[in-house]
Amino acid sequence: MKVIASSIRKGNVIEQDGKLYVVVSAENIHPGKGTPVSQIEMRRISDGVKISERYKTTDQVEKATIEERNYTYLYEDQDGFHFMNPETYDQVQVPKDVVGTQAAYLQENMTVKLSMHDTNPVSIALPQRVTLEVVDTEPVTKGQTASSSYKPAVLSNGVRTGVPPHITVGTRIVVMTEDGSYCERAKD
């Protein structure tokens, strides 16, 4: 569907020259003199190439129709990541470049939001938080109870993060999937 350029937001998928692009950032610029413009940075979904476009705010842009559905993560193989629609039991293979760095946080039977254009997966949204186990960190220092500094730790998925001094090896913690930062000790 056609929309005006000034209504494009981060996360939208637009179609240009027969290719799909996901919007990385969109900014409307209103100079004191001259025509207002929309500065849009996009990443081509097929190969990850970033481009920057400038449109007049009244220009028409083709916004792709995206369908978002919940899928359950099954497994990974050399072809990519496999997900299942819990309603129809249809399986979908998602290429590794679509999942990207989020792959480290995928866990079996995790429910994710998969965005599809026609039948092609274009992006994936993980839950905000996941629970992981600390597999390596420095030992607890006695007397360091009220320290505000974090110590380095390696989690069960191989990601490095900072944890409070009282966290030991084997402790299950909750981390943010967006940046891998420590959130809290797991309550299970």
MARTORTOR-531725 format. One record per residue: residue in one letter; x negated, z, y negated of N, C-alpha, C in turn. Coordinates in steps of 0.001 Angstrom, whole numbers, plus 524288, in hexadecimal, padded with zeros to 5 digits. Layout:
BEGIN
+------+-------+-------+-------+-------+-------+-------+-------+-------+-------+
| resn |   n.x |   n.z |   n.y |  ca.x |  ca.z |  ca.y |   c.x |   c.z |   c.y |
+------+-------+-------+-------+-------+-------+-------+-------+-------+-------+
|    a |     X |     Z |     Y |     X |     Z |     Y |     X |     Z |     Y |
...
+------+-------+-------+-------+-------+-------+-------+-------+-------+-------+
//
This chain:
BEGIN
+------+-------+-------+-------+-------+-------+-------+-------+-------+-------+
| resn |   n.x |   n.z |   n.y |  ca.x |  ca.z |  ca.y |   c.x |   c.z |   c.y |
+------+-------+-------+-------+-------+-------+-------+-------+-------+-------+
|    m | 7FCB5 | 80000 | 8049A | 80000 | 80000 | 80000 | 7FC8B | 80000 | 7FB2B |
|    k | 7FE53 | 7FD72 | 7F734 | 7FB5C | 7FD17 | 7F250 | 7FC79 | 801D6 | 7EEEB |
|    v | 7F850 | 80425 | 7ECC7 | 7F8CF | 80891 | 7E92C | 7F532 | 80790 | 7E48A |
|    i | 7F633 | 80A3C | 7E026 | 7F2B2 | 8098F | 7DBB1 | 7EDB6 | 80CB3 | 7DCA7 |
|    a | 7E96A | 80AC9 | 7DAA3 | 7E444 | 80D15 | 7DBAA | 7E3E7 | 812C7 | 7D9F5 |
|    s | 7E6AB | 81443 | 7D5D1 | 7E643 | 819A5 | 7D3E4 | 7E8BC | 81D9C | 7D798 |
|    s | 7EBD8 | 81BD7 | 7DB72 | 7EE52 | 81F7D | 7DF18 | 7EB1A | 82056 | 7E40E |
|    i | 7E6B2 | 81DA4 | 7E49F | 7E354 | 81E40 | 7E936 | 7E090 | 82387 | 7E8F6 |
|    r | 7E085 | 82654 | 7ED5B | 7DE17 | 82B80 | 7EDAF | 7DA24 | 82BA2 | 7F22C |
|    k | 7D6CE | 82F96 | 7F220 | 7D2F9 | 83068 | 7F648 | 7D5D7 | 830E6 | 7FB7E |
|    g | 7D3D2 | 82E41 | 7FF85 | 7D632 | 82E75 | 804AE | 7D9E7 | 829F5 | 805C8 |
|    n | 7DBBD | 82735 | 801B1 | 7DF25 | 822AA | 80289 | 7DC08 | 81E64 | 80543 |
|    v | 7DEBC | 81B14 | 80827 | 7DC42 | 81693 | 80A9F | 7DE77 | 811B9 | 807FF |
|    i | 7DAEC | 80E76 | 805FB | 7DCB6 | 809AE | 80369 | 7DA70 | 804EE | 80630 |
|    e | 7DD3B | 80096 | 805B3 | 7DBA5 | 7FBB9 | 80832 | 7D9D2 | 7F7F8 | 803FE |
|    q | 7D519 | 7F5D7 | 804C1 | 7D2EB | 7F239 | 800EE | 7CFCE | 7EE1B | 803D9 |
|    d | 7D0BB | 7E935 | 802BC | 7CE09 | 7E4D8 | 80548 | 7CE8B | 7E514 | 80B3C |
|    g | 7D300 | 7E6E5 | 80D2D | 7D3E9 | 7E72A | 812CD | 7D12E | 7EBA4 | 8158A |
|    k | 7CEB6 | 7EF2A | 8129C | 7CBF7 | 7F3A3 | 814F0 | 7CE69 | 7F8B2 | 812F9 |
|    l | 7CDF0 | 7FCD1 | 81629 | 7D014 | 801EA | 814B1 | 7CBD3 | 80556 | 81259 |
|    y | 7CD38 | 80825 | 80E33 | 7C9A0 | 80BB6 | 80B93 | 7CC4E | 810F9 | 80AE4 |
|    v | 7C962 | 81537 | 80BC1 | 7CB6D | 81A6C | 80AA1 | 7C924 | 81C15 | 8055D |
|    v | 7CC79 | 81E34 | 801F7 | 7CAD8 | 81FAF | 7FCB4 | 7C7C7 | 824CC | 7FCF2 |
|    v | 7C2EF | 824BA | 7FB01 | 7BF8F | 82954 | 7FAE1 | 7C077 | 82C61 | 7F5D7 |
|    s | 7C0FF | 82994 | 7F17E | 7C23C | 82C1C | 7EC83 | 7C509 | 82836 | 7E901 |
|    a | 7C892 | 82A45 | 7E5D8 | 7CB88 | 82700 | 7E231 | 7CBDB | 829D6 | 7DCFF |
|    e | 7CA94 | 8270D | 7D8D1 | 7CA91 | 8296E | 7D39F | 7CCFA | 8259D | 7CFBF |
|    n | 7D0A4 | 8278F | 7CCA9 | 7D2FD | 82461 | 7C883 | 7D007 | 8256B | 7C377 |
|    i | 7CE01 | 82148 | 7C10A | 7CADD | 821C8 | 7BC4B | 7CDE9 | 81F70 | 7B7BD |
|    h | 7CEA6 | 82289 | 7B3A5 | 7D17C | 820CA | 7AEF8 | 7CDC3 | 820E1 | 7AA4F |
|    p | 7CB16 | 81C80 | 7A944 | 7C786 | 81C6F | 7A4C9 | 7CA9E | 81C89 | 79FA9 |
|    g | 7C818 | 81E3C | 79B80 | 7CAAC | 81E67 | 7966C | 7CC5B | 81906 | 794A4 |
|    k | 7C946 | 8152C | 79600 | 7CA6B | 80FCF | 7947C | 7CA6A | 80C87 | 7997A |
|    g | 7CE00 | 80913 | 79A0C | 7CE04 | 805B6 | 79EA0 | 7D227 | 80749 | 7A29B |
|    t | 7D1FC | 8049B | 7A705 | 7D5EB | 80556 | 7AB17 | 7D469 | 809C0 | 7AECD |
|    p | 7D825 | 80D20 | 7B042 | 7D6F7 | 81122 | 7B432 | 7D5C4 | 80E8A | 7B978 |
|    v | 7D21E | 810D2 | 7BC5F | 7D0A3 | 80EA6 | 7C173 | 7D09E | 812EB | 7C59C |
|    s | 7D101 | 81144 | 7CA85 | 7D090 | 814C8 | 7CF00 | 7CB80 | 8137D | 7D1D0 |
|    q | 7C802 | 8174B | 7D22F | 7C307 | 816AC | 7D4EB | 7C3D8 | 818DA | 7DA6A |
|    i | 7C36E | 81588 | 7DE68 | 7C495 | 81721 | 7E3C6 | 7BFDF | 8161D | 7E73F |
|    e | 7BDF8 | 81A42 | 7E9D3 | 7B9CE | 819BB | 7EDB4 | 7BC5A | 819B0 | 7F309 |
|    m | 7BAD9 | 815D9 | 7F64C | 7BD46 | 81538 | 7FB69 | 7B91F | 8147F | 7FF9C |
|    r | 7BA9F | 815E3 | 80471 | 7B73C | 8150B | 808F7 | 7BA1C | 81169 | 80CB4 |
|    r | 7B793 | 80D15 | 80E1B | 7B9F4 | 8095F | 811BA | 7BA4F | 80BF1 | 81711 |
|    i | 7BEE3 | 80BE4 | 81959 | 7BFC4 | 80E9A | 81E4A | 7BCD1 | 80C0A | 822C1 |
|    s | 7BC68 | 806E2 | 822C2 | 7B9FA | 80421 | 82722 | 7B430 | 80553 | 827C6 |
|    d | 7B145 | 805CA | 8236F | 7AB9F | 8069D | 823F4 | 7A960 | 80AE3 | 82072 |
|    g | 7ACA5 | 80D93 | 81D70 | 7AAD5 | 81201 | 81A4F | 7A838 | 810A3 | 8152C |
|    v | 7A829 | 80BA2 | 813A6 | 7A5AA | 80A06 | 80EC1 | 7A8D7 | 80C16 | 80A24 |
|    k | 7A61B | 80E7E | 8065B | 7A8C7 | 81089 | 801B5 | 7A8B5 | 80C73 | 7FD69 |
|    i | 7AD37 | 80BE6 | 7FAC4 | 7AD79 | 8086F | 7F640 | 7B045 | 80B43 | 7F1D6 |
|    s | 7AF51 | 8096E | 7ED22 | 7B1DD | 80BAB | 7E88F | 7B4AD | 80746 | 7E5B7 |
|    e | 7B9A4 | 80825 | 7E480 | 7BCCC | 80431 | 7E1D6 | 7BF1A | 8067D | 7DCE5 |
|    r | 7BFEB | 8031D | 7D90E | 7C25B | 804BA | 7D421 | 7C711 | 80130 | 7D339 |
|    y | 7CBA7 | 8039F | 7D2BD | 7D07F | 800BA | 7D1E0 | 7D2E6 | 8026D | 7CCB9 |
|    k | 7D5E9 | 7FEE5 | 7CA3C | 7D93C | 80096 | 7C5E9 | 7DD5B | 8041D | 7C85C |
|    t | 7DF0C | 80821 | 7C589 | 7E2C0 | 80BDC | 7C7D6 | 7E7E4 | 80951 | 7C966 |
|    t | 7E91C | 804CB | 7C738 | 7EE08 | 80228 | 7C886 | 7ED65 | 7FE05 | 7CCC8 |
|    d | 7E893 | 7FD12 | 7CEA1 | 7E7B3 | 7F943 | 7D2D3 | 7EA73 | 7FB09 | 7D7D0 |
|    q | 7EC37 | 7F742 | 7DAE0 | 7EEC4 | 7F867 | 7DFDD | 7EAA4 | 7F886 | 7E431 |
|    v | 7EACD | 7FC9B | 7E770 | 7E72C | 7FD41 | 7EBCF | 7EA70 | 7FDC8 | 7F0C4 |
|    e | 7E893 | 7FB6F | 7F503 | 7EB6C | 7FBA6 | 7F9F9 | 7EA0F | 800B2 | 7FCE2 |
|    k | 7EDDD | 80439 | 7FD39 | 7ED15 | 8092A | 80005 | 7EEC8 | 80863 | 805AC |
|    a | 7EB53 | 8097E | 8095B | 7EC80 | 808AC | 80EE6 | 7F04B | 80CD6 | 810D9 |
|    t | 7F397 | 80B56 | 81488 | 7F747 | 80F03 | 816DC | 7F477 | 811F4 | 81B31 |
|    i | 7F423 | 81708 | 81A90 | 7F15C | 81A5B | 81E4A | 7F543 | 81E08 | 820DC |
|    e | 7F4CE | 81E7D | 825F4 | 7F835 | 82205 | 828E1 | 7F4E4 | 82697 | 82ACF |
|    e | 7F68C | 82B61 | 8298F | 7F3B9 | 83010 | 82B4D | 7F6BF | 832A9 | 82FAB |
|    r | 7F3F8 | 833DA | 833EB | 7F66B | 83683 | 83859 | 7F2AE | 83A82 | 83A94 |
|    n | 7F4EF | 83E79 | 83D23 | 7F1BE | 84253 | 83FE5 | 7F01E | 84019 | 8452B |
|    y | 7EB19 | 840C1 | 84661 | 7E8FB | 83F21 | 84B6A | 7E5D2 | 843A2 | 84DA8 |
|    t | 7E53F | 843A9 | 852DE | 7E22B | 847A5 | 8558E | 7DD04 | 84537 | 85744 |
|    y | 7D8A9 | 847DA | 85602 | 7D37F | 845DD | 85782 | 7D2AE | 846B8 | 85D53 |
|    l | 7D0ED | 842A3 | 86015 | 7D00B | 84301 | 865B1 | 7CA3C | 84354 | 8670B |
|    y | 7C744 | 83F27 | 865D9 | 7C1BD | 83F0B | 8674A | 7BEDB | 83ADD | 86430 |
|    e | 7B9A1 | 83AEA | 864CD | 7B63E | 83707 | 8624E | 7B33B | 8342C | 8668C |
|    d | 7B29D | 82F0F | 865EE | 7AF28 | 82C12 | 86958 | 7AC04 | 82839 | 86602 |
|    q | 7A934 | 8248E | 86886 | 7A5E0 | 820FF | 86582 | 7A902 | 81D61 | 861F5 |
|    d | 7AE08 | 81C9B | 8630C | 7B14D | 81926 | 85FDD | 7B374 | 81BD0 | 85B03 |
|    g | 7B3C4 | 820F7 | 85B09 | 7B5EC | 823CC | 85694 | 7B8C4 | 828B4 | 8584E |
|    f | 7BC8E | 82A4E | 85530 | 7BF84 | 82F13 | 8562D | 7C509 | 82D9A | 857DE |
|    h | 7C719 | 83075 | 85BAC | 7CC3C | 82F32 | 85DD0 | 7D026 | 83374 | 85C66 |
|    f | 7D4A0 | 831BA | 85A4E | 7D8CB | 8353C | 8589F | 7DDDE | 8339A | 85B49 |
|    m | 7E187 | 83767 | 85BD2 | 7E68A | 8364A | 85E47 | 7EAFD | 837E7 | 85AAD |
|    n | 7EEF7 | 8348F | 85A4C | 7F3B0 | 835E0 | 8576E | 7F6D9 | 8399B | 85AE2 |
|    p | 7F7D5 | 83E84 | 8592F | 7FA83 | 8424F | 85C8D | 80040 | 840F6 | 85D9B |
|    e | 8028A | 83D73 | 85A7E | 80809 | 83C08 | 85B4D | 8089B | 83793 | 85F3B |
|    t | 80543 | 83396 | 85EC2 | 805C9 | 82EF4 | 86214 | 801A1 | 82EB8 | 8665D |
|    y | 7FDB7 | 83214 | 86622 | 7F94A | 83235 | 869C6 | 7F5FA | 82D40 | 86982 |
|    d | 7F68A | 82A23 | 8654F | 7F331 | 82596 | 8647F | 7EDCB | 82778 | 862DE |
|    q | 7E9BA | 824D5 | 864E9 | 7E46A | 8264B | 86374 | 7E236 | 8225D | 85F8D |
|    v | 7DF10 | 8246B | 85BE9 | 7DCA6 | 8213C | 857D7 | 7D6CE | 82251 | 857E4 |
|    q | 7D3B9 | 81E24 | 85787 | 7CE0E | 81EC5 | 8571B | 7CC8C | 81E1C | 85167 |
|    v | 7C99D | 821E8 | 84F5E | 7C7F3 | 821CB | 849E8 | 7C208 | 820F6 | 849CB |
|    p | 7C02D | 81CF1 | 846F8 | 7BA86 | 81BF9 | 846A9 | 7B797 | 82097 | 8443C |
|    k | 7B2AA | 82127 | 845C1 | 7AF7B | 8258B | 843DD | 7AECC | 8257C | 83DF7 |
|    d | 7AE8A | 820DF | 83B8E | 7ADBD | 820B3 | 835E2 | 7B28F | 8227A | 832DB |
|    v | 7B739 | 82235 | 8352F | 7BBF1 | 8242A | 83296 | 7BBF1 | 82A24 | 8329E |
|    v | 7BA53 | 82C73 | 83701 | 7BA24 | 8322E | 83773 | 7B59C | 83455 | 8343E |
|    g | 7B11E | 831BE | 8346F | 7AC94 | 83344 | 83145 | 7AA88 | 838AF | 8328A |
|    t | 7A921 | 83BA1 | 82E78 | 7A6BC | 840CB | 82F28 | 7AA9F | 844E7 | 83106 |
|    q | 7AFAA | 843A6 | 830CA | 7B39D | 84760 | 8329B | 7B372 | 84813 | 83886 |
|    a | 7B0B5 | 84497 | 83B40 | 7B06D | 844C3 | 840F3 | 7AE6B | 84A02 | 842F1 |
|    a | 7AAF5 | 84C81 | 84000 | 7A8B5 | 85180 | 841AA | 7ACDC | 855BA | 84255 |
|    y | 7B133 | 8554C | 83F8F | 7B537 | 8595E | 83FB9 | 7B9A8 | 8582F | 84380 |
|    l | 7B9A2 | 85393 | 845F0 | 7BDC8 | 85246 | 849A4 | 7BD4F | 855A3 | 84E86 |
|    q | 7C1B6 | 857CB | 85046 | 7C1E9 | 85AED | 85507 | 7C650 | 858D4 | 8586C |
|    e | 7C5AE | 8593B | 85D96 | 7C9B8 | 8574E | 86126 | 7CF04 | 8599D | 85FCF |
|    n | 7D304 | 85659 | 86013 | 7D87F | 857CD | 85F0A | 7D98E | 8595B | 85964 |
|    m | 7D5F6 | 8582E | 855D0 | 7D6D0 | 85946 | 85042 | 7DAB0 | 8554C | 84E14 |
|    t | 7DE52 | 8571F | 84AD6 | 7E211 | 8539F | 84851 | 7DFDA | 851DE | 84313 |
|    v | 7DF9F | 84CB6 | 84253 | 7DD97 | 84A70 | 83D7C | 7E19C | 846A0 | 83B4C |
|    k | 7E12F | 8457D | 83639 | 7E47F | 8417A | 833D3 | 7E16B | 83C61 | 833C6 |
|    l | 7E3A9 | 83868 | 83631 | 7E126 | 83353 | 8367F | 7E42A | 82F8B | 83305 |
|    s | 7E16F | 82CFE | 82F68 | 7E3E1 | 82924 | 82BF2 | 7E2FD | 823BA | 82E3E |
|    m | 7E742 | 820CE | 82EE2 | 7E6F8 | 81BAD | 83161 | 7E90E | 81779 | 82DB1 |
|    h | 7E66F | 812FC | 82DAF | 7E860 | 80E52 | 82AF7 | 7E970 | 80A55 | 82F39 |
|    d | 7EE54 | 808AE | 82FC9 | 7F01A | 805A0 | 83448 | 7EEDE | 808DC | 83924 |
|    t | 7EB34 | 8072D | 83C62 | 7E9B6 | 80A60 | 840EA | 7E408 | 80C1F | 84081 |
|    n | 7E19E | 80B5D | 83BF6 | 7DC1C | 80CB9 | 83B41 | 7DB86 | 81211 | 838B7 |
|    p | 7D896 | 815A5 | 83B31 | 7D795 | 81AB3 | 838AF | 7D3E4 | 819FD | 8340D |
|    v | 7D54E | 81C45 | 82F82 | 7D20F | 81BA6 | 82AD7 | 7CF9A | 820C4 | 8290D |
|    s | 7D212 | 82536 | 82A3F | 7CFAF | 82A38 | 828D6 | 7D1F7 | 82E8F | 82C2E |
|    i | 7CF41 | 832FE | 82C28 | 7D0CC | 8377B | 82F4D | 7D078 | 83C58 | 82BE3 |
|    a | 7D437 | 83FDA | 82C7B | 7D42E | 844CD | 82993 | 7D452 | 8494B | 82D7A |
|    l | 7D03A | 84C7E | 82D69 | 7CFDB | 850FF | 830F1 | 7D2D5 | 855A2 | 82EB3 |
|    p | 7D3E8 | 8599A | 831FB | 7D5F6 | 85E7D | 82FD0 | 7D1FB | 860B1 | 82BF1 |
|    q | 7D3BE | 863D4 | 82823 | 7D029 | 865E6 | 82430 | 7CBFB | 8696C | 82683 |
|    r | 7CD5D | 86C5A | 82A99 | 7C9B6 | 87024 | 82CDF | 7C95E | 86F7B | 832C3 |
|    v | 7C4B3 | 87081 | 834E4 | 7C3FA | 870A0 | 83A8F | 7C0EB | 87586 | 83C01 |
|    t | 7C1AD | 8774F | 840DF | 7BEEB | 87BE6 | 842D2 | 7BA6E | 87A15 | 84648 |
|    l | 7B5B7 | 87BF0 | 8451B | 7B10A | 87A82 | 8480B | 7ADD7 | 87F61 | 84935 |
|    e | 7AA47 | 87EEE | 84D03 | 7A6FA | 88359 | 84E7C | 7A184 | 882B0 | 84C34 |
|    v | 79F38 | 88707 | 84A7F | 799DB | 88700 | 84887 | 79638 | 88708 | 84D45 |
|    v | 792C5 | 88317 | 84DC0 | 78F35 | 882D4 | 85235 | 789A7 | 8846D | 850C8 |
|    d | 78865 | 88478 | 84BB9 | 7832A | 8861D | 84A1F | 78355 | 88809 | 84480 |
|    t | 78109 | 88C9A | 84390 | 78081 | 88EB5 | 83E4A | 77C5D | 892F9 | 83E63 |
|    e | 77ACA | 894BB | 839CD | 776F8 | 898F2 | 83973 | 77983 | 89E0C | 83B2C |
|    p | 7766C | 8A1B7 | 83D58 | 778B1 | 8A6BE | 83EEB | 77A86 | 8A9E2 | 83A2D |
|    v | 77E03 | 8AD98 | 83B34 | 7801B | 8B0F2 | 83712 | 77BC5 | 8B478 | 8350A |
|    t | 77B4E | 8B4E2 | 82FDC | 77779 | 8B855 | 82D70 | 77A1F | 8BD7F | 82C3A |
|    k | 777FF | 8C1CB | 82E4E | 77A61 | 8C6ED | 82D69 | 77A2F | 8C850 | 827A5 |
|    g | 77E6B | 8CAAD | 825CD | 77EAA | 8CC68 | 82067 | 7805E | 8C837 | 81C96 |
|    q | 780FD | 8C373 | 81E81 | 78294 | 8BF39 | 81AFE | 78882 | 8BE92 | 81B6C |
|    t | 78B5F | 8C24F | 81945 | 7910B | 8C259 | 819EE | 793EA | 8BFA3 | 81585 |
|    a | 79208 | 8C012 | 810CE | 794E9 | 8BDF9 | 80C54 | 79237 | 8B945 | 809E7 |
|    s | 78F47 | 8B66E | 80D0F | 78C7B | 8B1EC | 80AFB | 7903A | 8AD62 | 80A18 |
|    s | 78F86 | 8AAB4 | 805CE | 792E4 | 8A63D | 804A9 | 79070 | 8A122 | 80688 |
|    s | 78BAF | 8A170 | 808AB | 78911 | 89CA9 | 80A62 | 78AA3 | 89B53 | 80FFC |
|    y | 78AFB | 8964A | 8110C | 78C4D | 89478 | 81646 | 78750 | 89300 | 81920 |
|    k | 7876A | 89364 | 81E55 | 782F2 | 891C4 | 8217C | 7846B | 88CC3 | 82467 |
|    p | 7808F | 8897F | 825C0 | 781C8 | 8849B | 82874 | 7839D | 88599 | 82E0E |
|    a | 7872E | 88242 | 82FF0 | 7891F | 882AD | 8354A | 78A44 | 87D34 | 8375B |
|    v | 789B4 | 87C95 | 83C8E | 78B10 | 877AF | 83F21 | 78FFE | 878B5 | 8424E |
|    l | 793E1 | 8754A | 841B0 | 798E0 | 875F6 | 84461 | 798FA | 872DE | 84979 |
|    s | 79CEF | 873D3 | 84CB8 | 79D54 | 87159 | 851DB | 79DD1 | 86B64 | 85191 |
|    n | 79F44 | 8693D | 84D0F | 79F99 | 8638B | 84C77 | 79A90 | 86136 | 84A3A |
|    g | 7968C | 86482 | 84962 | 7918C | 862AC | 84764 | 7910B | 862C6 | 8417D |
|    v | 79533 | 8641B | 83EBB | 79520 | 8643F | 83905 | 7927E | 86940 | 83728 |
|    r | 78F58 | 868CD | 83304 | 78CD8 | 86D5F | 8309E | 79026 | 86F2D | 82C0D |
|    t | 790B0 | 87450 | 82B75 | 793A1 | 87686 | 8271C | 7915E | 87BDA | 825B8 |
|    g | 7932A | 87E1D | 82179 | 79186 | 88358 | 81FEE | 795B1 | 88747 | 8217F |
|    v | 793FE | 88BB5 | 823B7 | 797A8 | 88FCE | 82558 | 795EA | 8950B | 82316 |
|    p | 7998A | 898C5 | 82287 | 79811 | 89DF8 | 820A1 | 79443 | 8A0A1 | 82468 |
|    p | 79141 | 8A470 | 82284 | 78D44 | 8A6FA | 825BE | 78F5B | 8A9AD | 82AA6 |
|    h | 79449 | 8AB6E | 82AB9 | 79651 | 8AE50 | 82F3F | 797E7 | 8AACE | 833D2 |
|    i | 797DF | 8A5B3 | 83325 | 79955 | 8A210 | 83752 | 794BA | 8A173 | 83B12 |
|    t | 795D7 | 8A1EE | 84034 | 791C3 | 8A186 | 84432 | 792DA | 89CE0 | 847C7 |
|    v | 78F13 | 89BA6 | 84B33 | 78FB6 | 89770 | 84EFE | 7944E | 898CD | 85292 |
|    g | 797A4 | 894F8 | 853A0 | 79C34 | 895D2 | 856FB | 7A12A | 8970E | 853FC |
|    t | 7A0B8 | 8982F | 84EED | 7A551 | 89950 | 84BBA | 7A83B | 8943E | 84AA2 |
|    r | 7AD6B | 89475 | 84B10 | 7B0A8 | 88FE6 | 849C5 | 7B249 | 8905B | 84413 |
|    i | 7B15D | 88C14 | 84121 | 7B29F | 88C1D | 83B8B | 7B619 | 88777 | 83A32 |
|    v | 7B8C0 | 887D1 | 835C9 | 7BC05 | 88393 | 833CB | 7B8FD | 880E0 | 82F6F |
|    v | 7B88C | 87BA1 | 82FD2 | 7B5D5 | 878A1 | 82BC5 | 7B97D | 8747D | 8298B |
|    m | 7B86A | 872F0 | 824B0 | 7BB68 | 86ED3 | 82216 | 7B95C | 86986 | 82400 |
|    t | 7BCDC | 8660C | 825AA | 7BB22 | 860F1 | 827A5 | 7B949 | 85D57 | 82345 |
|    e | 7BAF0 | 85E57 | 81E85 | 7B979 | 85AFB | 81A1D | 7B39D | 85B2A | 8190D |
|    d | 7B15B | 85FE8 | 81920 | 7ABCF | 8606B | 817D5 | 7A8AF | 863C7 | 81BAD |
|    g | 7AB2C | 865D5 | 81FBC | 7A86D | 868F9 | 823A1 | 7A72C | 86E75 | 821E6 |
|    s | 7A985 | 87048 | 81DA4 | 7A847 | 8757D | 81BA1 | 7AB27 | 879C7 | 81EA0 |
|    y | 7A8B0 | 87E62 | 81EE3 | 7AAEC | 882F8 | 8217B | 7AFCD | 884B9 | 81E97 |
|    c | 7B3D7 | 88616 | 82184 | 7B8B4 | 887E4 | 81F25 | 7B9AC | 88D9D | 82086 |
|    e | 7B9C6 | 88EC8 | 825AA | 7BAB5 | 89420 | 8276E | 7B93E | 8949A | 82D2B |
|    r | 7B91C | 8996B | 82F0D | 7B851 | 89A76 | 83499 | 7BD73 | 89933 | 83762 |
|    a | 7BD28 | 896B7 | 83BF4 | 7C1EB | 8954C | 83ED5 | 7C4C0 | 89A2F | 840AD |
|    k | 7C9EE | 89A03 | 8409D | 7CD16 | 89E94 | 84202 | 7CF12 | 89E55 | 847A3 |
|    d | 7CC32 | 89BC8 | 84B22 | 7CE31 | 89B69 | 8507C | 7CB38 | 89EC1 | 85442 |
+------+-------+-------+-------+-------+-------+-------+-------+-------+-------+
//
